[in-house]
């Protein structure tokens, strides 16, 4: 997708975009660190199993938690870069003005989902905290994971709102677009 309409209008939106881009990048880098940590732990567990017949205690539950967190940490970055799965396939052969409109609708829908997911994750995290839920092997509390989940979903909702505003601005500018 070429998408000149993807670039935000001048002034405030560009400054906001730079800040959001940096935040999303930091979240993605954190996801990369978690992913590398999981890989190293998995390698240590496999090597330990082969060499000394011992694994890293709780490796399965840590991989489970780390995978969920890692996948979520990459979402805002993919969204701000507009690299998530899109509807291009459905509208690419039609009028080019459909692209920013479809993108705006998609961003509003995903942003609404992210906002609801953040809200419900707060409730879920509080339930885990009040219930004292812990992992089975390491006895780690589960509620701190939900604080990361909430932050990611809040950032994703903000990014979607920003992208939707940029899409609407592109529609209003009526920029010629070649997709």
HUNORFEN-V652706 format. One record per residue. N is the residue number from 1. OMEGA is omega as a letter, one per 20 degrees, with the letter a starting at -180 (none if undefined). Layout:
{{N OMEGA} {N OMEGA}}
This chain:
{{1 r} {2 r} {3 r} {4 a} {5 a} {6 a} {7 a} {8 r} {9 a} {10 r} {11 a} {12 a} {13 r} {14 r} {15 r} {16 r} {17 r} {18 r} {19 r} {20 r} {21 r} {22 r} {23 r} {24 r} {25 r} {26 r} {27 a} {28 r} {29 r} {30 r} {31 r} {32 r} {33 r} {34 a} {35 r} {36 r} {37 r} {38 r} {39 r} {40 r} {41 r} {42 r} {43 r} {44 r} {45 r} {46 r} {47 r} {48 r} {49 a} {50 a} {51 a} {52 r} {53 r} {54 r} {55 r} {56 a} {57 r} {58 a} {59 a} {60 a} {61 r} {62 r} {63 r} {64 r} {65 a} {66 r} {67 r} {68 a} {69 a} {70 a} {71 a} {72 a} {73 r} {74 a} {75 a} {76 r} {77 r} {78 a} {79 a} {80 r} {81 r} {82 r} {83 r} {84 r} {85 a} {86 a} {87 a} {88 a} {89 a} {90 a} {91 a} {92 a} {93 a} {94 a} {95 a} {96 r} {97 r} {98 a} {99 r} {100 r} {101 r} {102 r} {103 r} {104 r} {105 r} {106 r} {107 r} {108 a} {109 r} {110 r} {111 r} {112 r} {113 a} {114 r} {115 r} {116 r} {117 r} {118 a} {119 a} {120 r} {121 r} {122 r} {123 r} {124 r} {125 r} {126 r} {127 r} {128 a} {129 a} {130 r} {131 r} {132 a} {133 a} {134 r} {135 a} {136 a} {137 a} {138 a} {139 r} {140 r} {141 a} {142 a} {143 a} {144 r} {145 a} {146 r} {147 r} {148 r} {149 r} {150 r} {151 a} {152 a} {153 r} {154 r} {155 r} {156 r} {157 r} {158 r} {159 r} {160 r} {161 r} {162 r} {163 r} {164 r} {165 r} {166 r} {167 r} {168 r} {169 r} {170 r} {171 a} {172 r} {173 a} {174 r} {175 r} {176 a} {177 r} {178 a} {179 none}}
